[in-house]
Amino acid sequence: MQESYVELITIDELCELLMIGRSTAYNLLRSNEIKAFKIGKVWKISKASVERYIKERSNL
């Protein structure tokens, strides 16, 4: 059986993808504009939620 998984990125990778600062990235995560979760103190962000955010914001 093939296992499927969600591709996760870090806060630094999110900043790089969206070309934003860390405080802006944290605000997007805390406000739930980009869906993510925390394990301990580390944010886990799915690439799919970032893509969804980009599509919604750009009206694509």
C-alpha distances in whole Angstrom, upper triangle without the diagonal:
4,6,10,13,17,19,22,25,28,32,33,31,31,35,35,33,35,38,39,41,39,41,40,36,37,39,36,34,36,37,33,34,31,28,27,27,29,27,31,33,30,29,26,26,23,24,23,26,28,28,29,32,33,32,34,37,38,37,35
4,6,10,13,15,19,22,25,29,30,27,28,32,31,29,32,35,36,37,36,38,37,33,34,36,33,31,33,34,31,31,28,26,25,25,26,25,29,31,28,27,23,23,20,20,20,23,25,24,25,28,29,29,31,34,34,34,32
4,7,10,13,15,19,22,25,27,24,25,29,29,27,29,32,33,34,32,35,34,30,30,33,30,27,30,31,28,28,25,22,21,21,23,22,25,27,24,23,19,19,17,18,18,20,22,22,23,26,27,27,29,32,32,33,31
4,7,10,13,16,19,23,24,22,22,26,26,24,26,29,30,31,30,32,31,27,28,29,27,24,27,28,24,25,22,19,18,19,20,20,24,25,22,21,17,16,13,14,14,17,19,19,19,22,24,24,25,28,29,29,27
4,6,9,13,16,19,21,18,19,22,23,21,23,26,27,28,26,28,27,23,24,26,23,21,24,25,21,22,19,16,15,15,17,17,20,22,19,17,13,13,10,11,12,14,16,16,17,20,21,22,24,26,27,27,26
4,6,10,13,16,18,15,15,19,19,17,19,23,23,24,23,25,24,20,21,22,20,17,20,21,18,18,15,13,12,13,15,15,19,20,16,14,10,9,6,8,8,10,12,13,14,16,18,19,20,22,23,24,23
4,7,10,14,15,12,13,16,16,14,17,20,21,22,20,23,22,18,19,21,19,17,20,21,18,18,15,13,12,13,15,15,19,19,15,13,10,8,6,6,8,10,11,12,14,16,17,18,20,21,22,24,22
4,7,10,12,10,10,14,14,13,15,18,18,19,17,19,19,15,16,18,16,14,17,19,16,16,13,11,9,10,12,12,16,15,12,10,6,5,4,6,9,10,10,12,14,15,16,18,20,21,22,24,23
4,7,8,6,7,10,11,10,12,14,15,16,14,17,16,12,14,16,14,13,16,18,16,16,12,12,10,11,12,13,16,15,11,9,6,5,6,7,10,10,9,12,14,14,15,18,19,20,21,23,22
4,5,5,6,9,10,11,12,14,13,13,11,14,14,11,11,15,14,12,15,17,16,16,13,13,10,11,11,12,14,12,8,7,6,6,9,10,13,13,11,14,17,16,17,20,21,21,22,25,25
4,5,5,6,9,10,11,12,10,10,7,10,11,7,8,11,11,9,12,15,14,14,11,12,10,11,11,13,14,12,9,7,8,8,11,11,14,13,11,15,17,15,16,19,20,19,21,24,24
4,5,5,6,9,10,10,10,9,7,11,12,9,10,14,13,13,16,18,18,17,14,16,14,15,15,16,17,14,11,10,11,11,13,13,16,16,13,16,18,17,17,21,22,21,22,25,25
4,5,5,6,9,9,10,11,10,14,13,10,12,15,14,13,17,19,18,17,14,15,13,15,16,17,19,16,13,11,11,9,11,10,14,13,11,13,16,15,15,18,20,19,20,23,22
4,5,5,6,8,8,9,9,12,10,7,10,12,10,10,14,15,14,13,10,12,11,14,15,17,19,16,13,11,10,8,10,9,12,11,8,11,13,12,12,15,16,15,17,20,20
4,6,5,5,5,6,6,9,8,6,10,12,11,12,15,16,16,14,12,15,14,16,17,19,20,17,15,13,13,11,14,12,15,14,11,14,16,14,13,17,18,16,17,21,21
4,6,5,7,9,10,13,12,10,13,15,14,15,18,19,19,17,15,17,17,19,19,21,23,20,17,15,15,13,15,13,16,15,12,14,17,15,14,17,19,17,18,21,21
4,6,8,11,12,15,13,11,14,16,13,14,18,19,18,15,13,15,15,18,19,22,24,21,18,16,15,12,13,10,13,13,9,10,13,12,10,14,16,14,15,18,17
4,5,9,11,13,10,9,12,13,11,13,16,16,16,13,12,15,15,18,20,22,24,22,19,16,16,13,14,12,14,13,9,10,13,10,9,12,14,12,12,16,16
4,7,10,12,10,10,13,14,13,15,18,18,19,16,15,18,18,21,22,24,26,23,20,18,18,16,17,15,17,16,13,14,16,14,12,16,17,15,15,19,19
4,7,8,6,7,10,11,11,13,15,16,16,14,13,17,17,19,20,23,24,20,18,16,17,15,17,16,18,16,13,15,17,14,13,17,17,15,16,20,20
4,6,5,6,9,10,11,13,14,16,17,16,15,18,17,19,19,22,22,18,17,15,17,16,18,18,20,18,15,18,20,17,16,20,20,18,19,23,24
4,5,5,6,9,10,11,12,14,15,15,14,16,15,16,16,18,18,15,13,12,14,14,17,17,20,17,15,18,20,17,17,21,21,19,21,24,25
4,5,5,6,9,10,10,12,14,14,14,16,15,17,16,19,19,15,15,13,16,15,19,19,21,18,16,20,20,17,18,22,21,19,21,25,26
4,5,5,6,9,10,11,12,11,11,14,14,16,17,20,21,17,16,14,16,15,17,17,19,16,14,17,17,14,15,18,18,15,18,21,22
4,5,5,6,9,10,11,10,9,12,11,13,14,17,18,15,13,11,12,11,14,14,16,13,11,14,15,12,13,17,17,15,17,20,21
4,5,5,6,8,10,10,10,11,10,12,12,15,15,12,11,9,12,11,14,16,17,14,13,17,17,14,16,19,19,17,20,23,24
4,5,5,6,8,9,9,12,12,13,14,18,18,15,15,12,14,13,16,17,18,15,14,17,17,14,16,19,17,16,19,21,23
4,6,5,6,5,6,9,10,12,14,17,19,16,15,12,13,11,13,14,15,11,10,14,13,10,12,15,14,13,16,18,20
4,5,5,6,5,6,6,8,10,14,15,13,12,9,10,9,11,13,14,10,10,14,13,11,14,17,15,15,18,20,22
4,5,8,8,9,9,10,11,14,15,13,13,10,12,12,15,17,17,14,14,17,16,14,17,19,18,17,21,23,24
4,5,8,9,10,12,14,17,18,17,16,13,15,14,16,17,17,13,14,17,15,12,16,18,15,15,19,20,22
4,5,5,7,10,12,16,18,17,16,12,13,11,13,14,14,10,11,14,12,10,14,16,14,14,18,19,20
4,6,9,12,15,19,21,19,18,14,14,12,13,13,13,9,9,12,10,7,10,12,10,10,14,15,17
4,6,10,13,16,19,17,15,11,11,8,9,10,10,6,6,9,8,6,9,12,11,11,14,16,17
4,7,11,14,17,16,14,10,9,7,7,10,9,6,8,11,9,9,12,14,13,14,17,18,19
4,7,10,13,12,10,7,6,5,7,10,10,8,9,13,12,12,15,17,16,17,20,22,22
4,7,10,10,8,6,5,7,9,13,13,11,13,16,16,16,19,21,20,21,24,25,26
4,6,6,5,4,6,9,12,15,16,14,16,19,19,19,21,24,23,24,27,28,29
4,6,5,7,7,11,13,17,18,17,18,22,22,22,24,27,27,27,30,32,32
4,6,8,10,14,17,20,22,20,21,25,25,24,27,29,29,29,32,34,35
4,7,10,13,16,19,21,20,20,24,24,23,25,28,28,28,31,33,33
4,7,10,13,16,18,17,17,20,21,20,22,25,26,26,28,30,30
4,6,10,13,15,13,13,17,18,17,19,22,22,22,24,27,27
4,7,10,12,11,11,15,16,15,18,20,21,21,23,25,25
4,6,9,7,8,11,12,12,14,16,17,18,20,22,21
4,5,5,7,9,10,11,13,15,16,17,19,20,19
4,5,5,6,9,10,11,12,14,15,17,18,17
4,5,5,6,9,10,11,12,14,15,16,15
4,5,5,6,9,10,10,12,14,15,15
4,5,5,6,9,10,11,12,14,14
4,5,5,6,9,10,11,12,11
4,5,5,6,9,10,10,10
4,6,5,6,9,10,11
4,6,5,6,8,8
4,6,5,6,5
4,6,5,7
4,6,8
4,5
4
